[in-house]
Amino acid sequence: MAEVAGRANSIEERISFDVSTSSLHINDKLDFWRDMARRAIVSCEVSARAPAAFDIEALGLIQNGLTLSSIRCTDFSVVRDPDRSLDGGEDSVLLFFVKTGRILVKQDKRFAVIGSGDAVAVVADRPYEIQVEGPHEASAIRLPRILLGPPATPEPVTARSLNEAGAVGNFLFDFANRLCNSPEAMDAQIVGRLTQSFAALLSTTFDVLRGMDEHILPAAGKRATLNRVKAYVDLHVTDMNLTVRTVSERLGLSERYLSKLFEIEQTTLSRYIWAQRLDRAALALAKPPARSEPVKAIALMHGFRDLSHFSTAFRRRFQQTPTQYQVNVWRALGIVPGNMKSPAT
């Protein structure tokens, strides 16, 4: 692996790699790839039914917690056990966009066969198994979960065909392959901005898949009313005076009925309002430094009356302070100013 010098005030780590096992001794190939996977993706056990026939080529870029790579290989298998790994990669989502061959993926009691033109996601904080059937070519991405935005919970869509999401899944596939095509040739900040857009599209893909999982569909009329209420909230969420009572008065629906509506999604209207405010504030915090507002201004712009209330609520939802979240997102994108250090609180 060769290190590529980055701008001193832009990134902490930027490493490009272009590796192949073709010139290695047969007995060294699997060990080499096991070590390479630990550095570029996450720690895992690697095996092959025919070790003598195993070969792999990989090239790409590591930028902080992000990896963008292209892989060509023969058959092999991967097993990940987070309890036995100390690689710090638990907060990552791993994505595989298959160009040729296929992979068999198991996680969270689900099993998926992913063929050419399809993609799959797994999370690194729980066990998974992947069997690669070659000749295989794919784009592989390690994405910090924090970039998925709130809520960063991809678990319901692990080990599933992302093509199930339809057109948005197709957009994601094309975007991923373009992103993994010579990423080292792009400026670090450009990589960060493109990755942020990719993460937003991935989050949308996950939302589409989650929406398909409603096993008990409410009556169409009730769902339509719920959507109307949510649309009203989304339009007025930055208004500090938005409450359950004001929604009830404006839409002509009783507070009791509103409570029943939100039972469909196992929450309450009040919690939905505050979650929307926090989620939008988190997106504002994630803007690049040149476009960002002070934390207090972001709190006030998103319906909070004071910084203390905002900080407490934000920490309860995201397990970190607004400033910590902002710096962590910037670091993941490789755009933290050089004079900024991660705050202790």
JOQUI-V727943 format. One record per residue. N is the residue number from 0. PHI is phi in whole degrees, 0 to 359 (NA if undefined). OMEGA is omega in whole degrees, -180 to 180 (* if undefined). D_FIRST is the distance of its C-alpha to the first C-alpha in whole Angstrom. Layout:
BEGIN
[[N PHI OMEGA D_FIRST] [N PHI OMEGA D_FIRST]]
END
This chain:
BEGIN
[[0 NA 180 0] [1 244 -180 4] [2 279 179 7] [3 251 -178 10] [4 295 177 13] [5 250 177 15] [6 288 -172 19] [7 301 -176 20] [8 260 -174 23] [9 246 -171 21] [10 221 177 18] [11 259 -178 17] [12 214 176 13] [13 211 -175 11] [14 230 174 8] [15 260 180 7] [16 217 177 5] [17 211 -171 7] [18 234 178 7] [19 207 177 11] [20 265 -171 13] [21 300 -177 15] [22 264 -178 15] [23 273 174 15] [24 293 -178 18] [25 309 -176 20] [26 287 -176 20] [27 258 -170 17] [28 294 -178 16] [29 294 178 17] [30 296 179 16] [31 299 -178 12] [32 291 177 12] [33 300 179 14] [34 290 180 12] [35 295 178 9] [36 298 178 12] [37 299 -178 13] [38 282 -174 10] [39 263 -176 10] [40 234 174 14] [41 211 177 16] [42 292 -180 17] [43 197 174 19] [44 269 -177 21] [45 239 178 20] [46 215 178 22] [47 215 179 24] [48 295 178 27] [49 232 -176 26] [50 306 -178 23] [51 293 -178 24] [52 262 -175 23] [53 286 173 20] [54 209 179 17] [55 209 173 15] [56 235 179 13] [57 214 174 11] [58 216 -179 10] [59 168 -172 10] [60 219 169 10] [61 250 178 11] [62 228 -172 14] [63 56 -179 15] [64 272 -178 17] [65 261 171 16] [66 230 174 14] [67 240 -174 14] [68 212 172 13] [69 241 -174 15] [70 230 170 15] [71 232 -175 17] [72 199 172 18] [73 261 -178 21] [74 298 168 23] [75 193 -178 22] [76 233 -179 23] [77 230 174 22] [78 230 -180 24] [79 246 175 23] [80 234 -176 26] [81 303 -178 25] [82 294 -179 28] [83 254 -176 25] [84 243 179 22] [85 235 -174 21] [86 266 -180 18] [87 72 -177 20] [88 265 -174 19] [89 297 -178 23] [90 268 -177 24] [91 242 168 22] [92 253 180 23] [93 252 -176 21] [94 231 -179 22] [95 232 -178 22] [96 249 -169 23] [97 276 176 24] [98 263 176 25] [99 221 -176 26] [100 77 176 27] [101 205 176 27] [102 230 177 26] [103 251 -171 29] [104 236 178 28] [105 230 173 30] [106 196 177 31] [107 53 178 34] [108 63 175 36] [109 244 -179 35] [110 223 -178 34] [111 226 173 32] [112 252 -174 32] [113 249 -178 30] [114 259 -178 30] [115 302 179 29] [116 86 -178 29] [117 239 -178 29] [118 214 -178 27] [119 210 178 27] [120 237 169 26] [121 225 176 26] [122 250 -171 25] [123 276 -177 23] [124 269 176 26] [125 224 -176 28] [126 299 172 28] [127 209 176 27] [128 228 178 26] [129 227 175 25] [130 246 -178 26] [131 263 177 24] [132 249 -176 26] [133 261 0 25] [134 296 -169 24] [135 233 174 22] [136 222 -177 21] [137 204 167 20] [138 262 -179 18] [139 238 -177 17] [140 231 168 18] [141 256 -174 17] [142 240 174 20] [143 301 -175 22] [144 299 -178 25] [145 298 -179 27] [146 286 178 26] [147 288 179 28] [148 76 -176 31] [149 275 -14 34] [150 275 -177 35] [151 275 -176 31] [152 232 -179 33] [153 277 -173 31] [154 307 -178 32] [155 295 -177 35] [156 239 176 33] [157 286 179 30] [158 51 176 30] [159 224 176 32] [160 293 177 32] [161 287 175 31] [162 292 176 33] [163 299 -179 36] [164 282 176 36] [165 73 -174 37] [166 301 -178 37] [167 294 175 35] [168 294 177 32] [169 292 176 32] [170 300 -179 31] [171 299 -179 28] [172 300 -180 27] [173 295 -180 27] [174 298 -178 26] [175 299 -178 23] [176 292 176 22] [177 290 -179 22] [178 295 -178 20] [179 272 180 17] [180 271 179 18] [181 56 179 15] [182 296 -179 15] [183 295 -180 13] [184 280 -178 16] [185 263 175 18] [186 299 -177 19] [187 303 -179 18] [188 289 175 22] [189 294 176 22] [190 303 -180 19] [191 298 -178 21] [192 290 177 25] [193 294 179 24] [194 295 177 22] [195 298 177 26] [196 294 177 28] [197 298 -179 26] [198 297 178 26] [199 295 178 30] [200 292 177 30] [201 296 178 29] [202 299 176 31] [203 296 178 34] [204 301 178 33] [205 298 180 33] [206 299 179 37] [207 298 -179 38] [208 294 178 37] [209 297 -180 39] [210 296 179 42] [211 281 -174 42] [212 264 179 42] [213 285 -175 46] [214 291 180 48] [215 244 -178 51] [216 276 177 52] [217 290 178 54] [218 303 -176 57] [219 303 -179 56] [220 296 -179 58] [221 293 178 57] [222 296 179 53] [223 297 178 54] [224 295 178 56] [225 301 179 53] [226 296 178 51] [227 293 178 54] [228 296 -179 54] [229 296 178 50] [230 296 178 50] [231 295 179 53] [232 299 -178 50] [233 300 -178 47] [234 285 -174 50] [235 243 -170 51] [236 296 -180 48] [237 280 178 48] [238 285 -179 52] [239 299 -177 53] [240 271 179 56] [241 288 179 54] [242 219 176 56] [243 300 -179 57] [244 296 -178 60] [245 294 176 59] [246 297 179 58] [247 301 -177 61] [248 291 -176 63] [249 290 -176 61] [250 260 178 61] [251 69 179 64] [252 240 -179 62] [253 292 178 63] [254 297 178 61] [255 295 179 62] [256 293 177 61] [257 300 178 58] [258 298 178 57] [259 296 -180 57] [260 301 -175 55] [261 281 171 52] [262 295 177 53] [263 304 -178 51] [264 253 175 48] [265 57 176 49] [266 212 176 49] [267 237 178 51] [268 297 180 52] [269 299 179 52] [270 296 179 48] [271 297 180 47] [272 301 -178 48] [273 292 178 46] [274 296 179 43] [275 295 178 43] [276 298 -179 44] [277 293 -179 41] [278 295 179 38] [279 291 177 39] [280 296 179 39] [281 297 178 35] [282 295 178 35] [283 293 178 36] [284 296 -176 34] [285 278 179 31] [286 296 179 32] [287 304 -176 29] [288 310 -177 31] [289 294 -177 33] [290 248 -173 35] [291 275 176 35] [292 256 174 38] [293 301 -177 39] [294 303 -179 39] [295 298 180 43] [296 295 178 44] [297 297 178 41] [298 300 -178 44] [299 293 -179 47] [300 289 -176 46] [301 244 168 45] [302 91 179 48] [303 261 -176 48] [304 275 180 51] [305 209 -175 49] [306 292 -179 45] [307 298 178 46] [308 299 180 47] [309 299 -178 44] [310 297 180 42] [311 295 -179 43] [312 294 -179 43] [313 295 -179 40] [314 294 179 39] [315 295 -177 41] [316 278 -172 39] [317 246 179 35] [318 58 175 35] [319 198 -179 34] [320 286 177 36] [321 304 -179 36] [322 293 177 34] [323 300 180 31] [324 299 -178 31] [325 300 -179 31] [326 294 -180 28] [327 295 177 26] [328 294 180 26] [329 299 179 25] [330 296 180 22] [331 298 179 21] [332 271 180 21] [333 74 -177 20] [334 233 178 23] [335 285 175 24] [336 302 -175 26] [337 297 -177 25] [338 269 -179 28] [339 257 178 28] [340 249 180 28] [341 295 -176 28] [342 290 -180 32] [343 279 -179 33] [344 226 * 36]]
END
